[in-house]
C-alpha cells in the first residue's frame, strides 16, 4: 500500500471540510469539530485515490475560478432540463421519443470524463449508460428522453451543451 503524502491529505481535508460546511450549513463548535473529524478520516482514506501529482492544483486561482464558473453553468443546465421534463410530464408525456445515442467526448482523463458523465446523468432526461473507447476516441452511450437529433455530433452538442467546455477548463 503506498504511503499517503501529507499535502494530499491536507488538500483533501480542506475540500471535504468545505463540502461538509456547505451541506450542513451549521457553524456551531460541535458541528465544526464533527466535520473536521469526518473530513480528516475521509482525507486519510481517500487522498491516495484523489491526488496523484500536485495536491493543491484545485486551489490555484484559474482552476478554482473555472470550478466556480462550472457550478453556475451546471445549475443553468440543470434548471433547463428540469423545466423541459416538467413540461413533458404536465403536458401528458406526448412529446417523448426515448432512445440511446452514441455521443463523442473530447475530454481526456478519467476525472474529467467521470465528471461529465455524472453531470449528464444528474440532469433530468438523460442517463449516461456506458463510456467506451473506440478507435482512439471516447464515446458515451446516453439514454435520452427525447431523441431530437440522431447525428452524433449534433446530439452531443444538445446533450453536453456547455458542460464539456466548463469541465475541460477545470481538468485540462
SEVEXZA-590324 format. One record per residue: residue in three letters; x, y, z of N, C-alpha, C in turn; residue number from 1. Coordinates in steps of 0.001 Angstrom, whole numbers, plus 500000, padded with zeros to 6 digits. Layout:
# residues N
{loti ALA,{X,Y,Z},{X,Y,Z},{X,Y,Z},NUM}
...
//
This chain:
# residues 172
{loti UNK,{500846,498824,500000},{500000,500000,500000},{500892,501240,500000},1}
{loti UNK,{500652,502186,499075},{501504,503373,499007},{501274,504290,500205},2}
{loti UNK,{502322,504993,500597},{502216,505928,501699},{501401,507139,501251},3}
{loti UNK,{500610,507665,502168},{499831,508867,501888},{500726,510075,502123},4}
{loti UNK,{500759,510978,501183},{501565,512180,501307},{500782,513239,502077},5}
{loti UNK,{501474,513935,502944},{500848,514927,503808},{500119,516024,503023},6}
{loti UNK,{500721,516627,501978},{499986,517653,501227},{498686,517127,500601},7}
{loti UNK,{498690,515875,500175},{497476,515295,499595},{496385,515161,500646},8}
{loti UNK,{496778,514782,501864},{495806,514666,502960},{495248,516045,503306},9}
{loti UNK,{496112,517034,503385},{495671,518398,503730},{494710,518941,502678},10}
{loti UNK,{495049,518818,501403},{494168,519363,500364},{492841,518614,500313},11}
{loti UNK,{492869,517298,500494},{491622,516525,500503},{490793,516891,501731},12}
{loti UNK,{491450,517080,502884},{490753,517510,504091},{490052,518846,503861},13}
{loti UNK,{490762,519800,503276},{490177,521127,503029},{488938,521020,502144},14}
{loti UNK,{489037,520255,501083},{487904,520097,500170},{486728,519412,500872},15}
{loti UNK,{486995,518357,501620},{485930,517651,502349},{485283,518556,503393},16}
{loti UNK,{486089,519329,504098},{485561,520199,505145},{484694,521307,504559},17}
{loti UNK,{485105,521863,503431},{484282,522889,502771},{482943,522286,502343},18}
{loti UNK,{482967,521089,501776},{481706,520439,501403},{480861,520156,502638},19}
{loti UNK,{481484,519740,503720},{480749,519497,504969},{480020,520767,505399},20}
{loti UNK,{480733,521881,505382},{480134,523147,505801},{479006,523565,504867},21}
{loti UNK,{479202,523365,503573},{478156,523733,502621},{476919,522851,502766},22}
{loti UNK,{477121,521578,503053},{475987,520669,503174},{475244,520823,504502},23}
{loti UNK,{475963,521058,505588},{475294,521172,506891},{474828,522595,507180},24}
{loti UNK,{475582,523559,506745},{475334,524985,506959},{475064,525264,508443},25}
{loti UNK,{475837,524573,509274},{475754,524730,510719},{477162,525030,511209},26}
{loti UNK,{477353,526179,511832},{478687,526618,512207},{478906,526593,513714},27}
{loti UNK,{478166,525754,514420},{478382,525613,515863},{479696,524873,516087},28}
{loti UNK,{480256,525036,517286},{481536,524393,517598},{481432,522872,517482},29}
{loti UNK,{480352,522319,517975},{480161,520864,517921},{480118,520369,516476},30}
{loti UNK,{479408,521073,515614},{479295,520674,514209},{480630,520839,513479},31}
{loti UNK,{481359,521887,513818},{482659,522119,513175},{483656,521019,513581},32}
{loti UNK,{483643,520624,514836},{484540,519559,515290},{484168,518240,514623},33}
{loti UNK,{482880,517945,514579},{482432,516714,513917},{482822,516728,512447},34}
{loti UNK,{482645,517869,511794},{483026,517998,510389},{484509,517813,510173},35}
{loti UNK,{485310,518355,511095},{486757,518214,510974},{487178,516757,511147},36}
{loti UNK,{486573,516064,512105},{486924,514661,512335},{486526,513805,511130},37}
{loti UNK,{485321,513987,510652},{484859,513205,509496},{485691,513538,508260},38}
{loti UNK,{485984,514813,508063},{486783,515223,506905},{488197,514653,506976},39}
{loti UNK,{488780,514632,508161},{490118,514065,508316},{490110,512565,508034},40}
{loti UNK,{489106,511867,508549},{489003,510426,508287},{488847,510167,506786},41}
{loti UNK,{487998,510947,506136},{487810,510783,504689},{489098,511106,503942},42}
{loti UNK,{489809,512144,504383},{491052,512538,503716},{492132,511473,503872},43}
{loti UNK,{492240,510895,505064},{493240,509845,505273},{492972,508635,504391},44}
{loti UNK,{491709,508322,504199},{491353,507174,503369},{491436,507495,501877},45}
{loti UNK,{490916,508642,501473},{490689,508900,500048},{491788,509687,499340},46}
{loti UNK,{492673,510345,500070},{493645,511217,499404},{494529,510457,498425},47}
{loti UNK,{494860,509214,498713},{495713,508452,497799},{494998,508116,496484},48}
{loti UNK,{493669,508161,496500},{492904,507900,495285},{492641,509179,494490},49}
{loti UNK,{492512,510303,495187},{492162,511560,494534},{493370,512337,494030},50}
{loti UNK,{494436,512341,494779},{495576,513192,494476},{496708,512335,493919},51}
{loti UNK,{497118,512638,492707},{498184,511869,492081},{499462,512678,491868},52}
{loti UNK,{499316,513954,491627},{500502,514769,491353},{500532,515992,492257},53}
{loti UNK,{499988,517100,491809},{500006,518347,492556},{498809,518377,493504},54}
{loti UNK,{499063,518338,494798},{497997,518236,495797},{497092,519463,495825},55}
{loti UNK,{497617,520621,495496},{496834,521855,495610},{496472,522460,494257},56}
{loti UNK,{496377,521641,493214},{496093,522169,491879},{494732,522835,491819},57}
{loti UNK,{493746,522320,492563},{492408,522896,492514},{492344,524245,493220},58}
{loti UNK,{493293,524503,494099},{493294,525750,494844},{493997,526879,494093},59}
{loti UNK,{494493,526596,492907},{495083,527645,492082},{493955,528524,491550},60}
{loti UNK,{494157,529831,491468},{493063,530740,491100},{492354,530384,489782},61}
{loti UNK,{493090,530000,488763},{492461,529692,487476},{491564,528461,487572},62}
{loti UNK,{492043,527421,488243},{491270,526182,488374},{490062,526383,489291},63}
{loti UNK,{490276,527086,490409},{489192,527349,491340},{488119,528224,490682},64}
{loti UNK,{488554,529209,489922},{487612,530056,489187},{486827,529257,488154},65}
{loti UNK,{487518,528352,487462},{486836,527509,486473},{485818,526596,487150},66}
{loti UNK,{486146,526087,488332},{485211,525234,489064},{483982,526029,489500},67}
{loti UNK,{484192,527226,490009},{483063,528068,490432},{482181,528418,489232},68}
{loti UNK,{482792,528748,488109},{482011,529048,486896},{481241,527813,486436},69}
{loti UNK,{481862,526635,486579},{481194,525404,486176},{479954,525142,487025},70}
{loti UNK,{480029,525451,488302},{478860,525249,489169},{477677,526040,488629},71}
{loti UNK,{477906,527285,488228},{476823,528099,487676},{476351,527567,486321},72}
{loti UNK,{477286,527105,485509},{476921,526506,484216},{476068,525265,484434},73}
{loti UNK,{476492,524414,485367},{475741,523197,485652},{474349,523528,486179},74}
{loti UNK,{474255,524503,487082},{472947,524878,487627},{472017,525392,486534},75}
{loti UNK,{472557,526169,485585},{471744,526651,484468},{471223,525477,483634},76}
{loti UNK,{472109,524528,483310},{471702,523360,482528},{470712,522491,483315},77}
{loti UNK,{470900,522407,484620},{470005,521629,485475},{468601,522230,485467},78}
{loti UNK,{468505,523546,485583},{467199,524211,485555},{466531,524011,484198},79}
{loti UNK,{467299,524180,483117},{466726,523976,481775},{466182,522563,481617},80}
{loti UNK,{466929,521566,482068},{466497,520179,481936},{465271,519899,482801},81}
{loti UNK,{465234,520453,484001},{464078,520265,484870},{462818,520885,484277},82}
{loti UNK,{462946,522059,483714},{461793,522713,483078},{461321,521883,481886},83}
{loti UNK,{462247,521377,481090},{461892,520557,479929},{461139,519293,480348},84}
{loti UNK,{461654,518597,481351},{460998,517370,481804},{459648,517696,482442},85}
{loti UNK,{459571,518782,483210},{458290,519168,483824},{457238,519463,482761},86}
{loti UNK,{457633,520141,481684},{456697,520403,480588},{456191,519100,479988},87}
{loti UNK,{457074,518145,479814},{456673,516856,479253},{455724,516106,480192},88}
{loti UNK,{456020,516152,481486},{455180,515442,482460},{453799,516082,482540},89}
{loti UNK,{453745,517400,482676},{452464,518074,482808},{451732,518204,481480},90}
{loti UNK,{452424,517992,480380},{451808,518043,479062},{451263,516687,478612},91}
{loti UNK,{451307,515702,479470},{450755,514395,479127},{451755,513449,478497},92}
{loti UNK,{453009,513761,478530},{454080,512888,478017},{453896,512507,476552},93}
{loti UNK,{453265,513355,475768},{453083,513024,474350},{454302,513388,473503},94}
{loti UNK,{455175,514238,474036},{456369,514647,473294},{457601,513877,473741},95}
{loti UNK,{457456,512583,473927},{458574,511773,474391},{458970,510802,473290},96}
{loti UNK,{460249,510832,472945},{460803,509940,471936},{462109,509371,472495},97}
{loti UNK,{462029,508460,473487},{463246,507998,474152},{464115,507133,473252},98}
{loti UNK,{465395,507168,473533},{466335,506344,472779},{467735,506478,473340},99}
{loti UNK,{468633,505673,472804},{470032,505688,473219},{470857,506267,472080},100}
{loti UNK,{471672,507245,472412},{472527,507877,471405},{473992,507682,471801},101}
{loti UNK,{474829,507589,470791},{476272,507459,470979},{476883,508827,470700},102}
{loti UNK,{477475,509405,471744},{477944,510783,471679},{479461,510825,471840},103}
{loti UNK,{480178,511496,470937},{481632,511632,471101},{481977,512636,472197},104}
{loti UNK,{483053,512349,472930},{483504,513218,474015},{484971,513541,473774},105}
{loti UNK,{485317,514802,473921},{486684,515244,473661},{487534,515387,474915},106}
{loti UNK,{486981,515128,476077},{487741,515260,477324},{488729,514116,477489},107}
{loti UNK,{489894,514433,478007},{490910,513426,478319},{491005,513302,479833},108}
{loti UNK,{491278,512129,480301},{491446,511915,481737},{490189,511348,482373},109}
{loti UNK,{490413,510441,483305},{489301,509755,483961},{488432,510698,484787},110}
{loti UNK,{489053,511631,485513},{488277,512529,486363},{487365,513424,485530},111}
{loti UNK,{487884,513974,484460},{487082,514846,483604},{485933,514066,482968},112}
{loti UNK,{486218,512877,482476},{485167,512076,481845},{484112,511644,482861},113}
{loti UNK,{484541,511293,484063},{483580,510907,485102},{482718,512094,485510},114}
{loti UNK,{483320,513276,485603},{482557,514467,485980},{481507,514792,484923},115}
{loti UNK,{481865,514674,483645},{480889,514931,482580},{479791,513880,482590},116}
{loti UNK,{480152,512615,482734},{479150,511550,482759},{478184,511752,483926},117}
{loti UNK,{478699,512101,485084},{477840,512333,486244},{476979,513576,486065},118}
{loti UNK,{477528,514613,485472},{476752,515836,485238},{475601,515574,484271},119}
{loti UNK,{475865,514798,483228},{474808,514448,482278},{473734,513629,482973},120}
{loti UNK,{474140,512680,483791},{473184,511822,484487},{472373,512608,485510},121}
{loti UNK,{472969,513611,486143},{472249,514399,487143},{471200,515321,486539},122}
{loti UNK,{471305,515630,485253},{470278,516455,484632},{469126,515561,484196},123}
{loti UNK,{467907,515895,484577},{466761,515051,484233},{466606,514867,482722},124}
{loti UNK,{466244,513671,482339},{466017,513369,480936},{467167,512663,480255},125}
{loti UNK,{468305,512548,480932},{469456,511869,480358},{470133,510991,481403},126}
{loti UNK,{470651,509858,480934},{471424,508960,481797},{472607,508453,480987},127}
{loti UNK,{473812,508636,481502},{474992,508087,480859},{475058,506615,481231},128}
{loti UNK,{474937,505762,480229},{474877,504320,480465},{476233,503643,480371},129}
{loti UNK,{477101,504138,479482},{478388,503490,479269},{479371,504494,478689},130}
{loti UNK,{480637,504280,478987},{481729,505049,478391},{482579,504044,477640},131}
{loti UNK,{482768,504287,476351},{483513,503333,475527},{484646,504038,474795},132}
{loti UNK,{485783,503355,474719},{486922,503814,473923},{486905,503026,472621},133}
{loti UNK,{486780,503723,471498},{486759,503058,470200},{487597,503859,469214},134}
{loti UNK,{488526,503193,468591},{489375,503812,467563},{490048,505080,468077},135}
{loti UNK,{490523,505037,469314},{491240,506172,469885},{490351,507329,470297},136}
{loti UNK,{489063,507139,470354},{488117,508201,470706},{487201,507709,471819},137}
{loti UNK,{486740,508620,472634},{485831,508285,473731},{484404,508595,473314},138}
{loti UNK,{483500,507652,473615},{482077,507833,473331},{481276,507516,474580},139}
{loti UNK,{480206,508269,474770},{479238,507967,475817},{477990,507407,475145},140}
{loti UNK,{477420,506391,475758},{476108,505906,475357},{475129,506503,476357},141}
{loti UNK,{474243,507344,475858},{473346,508103,476724},{471896,507793,476382},142}
{loti UNK,{471125,507460,477413},{469686,507322,477227},{469094,508720,477344},143}
{loti UNK,{468351,509113,476317},{467843,510473,476202},{466332,510407,476141},144}
{loti UNK,{465655,511233,476899},{464200,511190,476968},{463542,511568,475646},145}
{loti UNK,{464208,512421,474892},{463653,512850,473605},{464791,512958,472596},146}
{loti UNK,{464937,511934,471791},{465998,511936,470785},{465608,512925,469696},147}
{loti UNK,{466070,514154,469874},{465741,515225,468943},{466696,515248,467753},148}
{loti UNK,{467820,514556,467869},{468841,514557,466816},{469539,513212,466809},149}
{loti UNK,{469699,512634,465618},{470372,511336,465519},{471834,511465,465095},150}
{loti UNK,{472230,512596,464557},{473632,512819,464216},{474433,512917,465517},151}
{loti UNK,{475511,512140,465628},{476285,512066,466877},{476799,513420,467346},152}
{loti UNK,{477382,514157,466430},{477980,515444,466798},{476903,516423,467275},153}
{loti UNK,{475812,516524,466534},{474738,517454,466902},{474037,517015,468186},154}
{loti UNK,{473820,515710,468330},{473210,515192,469555},{474121,515476,470752},155}
{loti UNK,{475427,515320,470535},{476384,515607,471596},{476317,517058,472046},156}
{loti UNK,{476189,517973,471094},{476087,519390,471450},{474806,519680,472221},157}
{loti UNK,{473716,519031,471837},{472451,519242,472545},{472503,518680,473965},158}
{loti UNK,{473107,517530,474121},{473148,516880,475435},{474227,517494,476327},159}
{loti UNK,{475440,517606,475805},{476553,518090,476621},{476485,519587,476843},160}
{loti UNK,{475932,520302,475868},{475833,521748,475980},{477176,522368,476312},161}
{loti UNK,{477175,523221,477295},{478409,523895,477702},{479118,523158,478847},162}
{loti UNK,{478571,522012,479259},{479180,521270,480355},{480591,520796,480012},163}
{loti UNK,{480760,520255,478812},{482069,519716,478418},{483136,520804,478393},164}
{loti UNK,{482789,521970,477901},{483774,523059,477848},{484166,523503,479260},165}
{loti UNK,{483194,523601,480151},{483472,524008,481518},{484341,523001,482250},166}
{loti UNK,{484046,521729,482054},{484850,520688,482697},{486260,520675,482114},167}
{loti UNK,{486375,520909,480817},{487686,520971,480184},{488562,522063,480791},168}
{loti UNK,{487958,523199,481159},{488732,524273,481779},{489217,523893,483184},169}
{loti UNK,{488479,523013,483847},{488875,522612,485195},{490007,521587,485135},170}
{loti UNK,{489858,520574,484310},{490741,519408,484361},{491901,519436,483375},171}
{loti UNK,{491882,520323,482414},{492959,520271,481427},{493748,521548,481367},172}
//
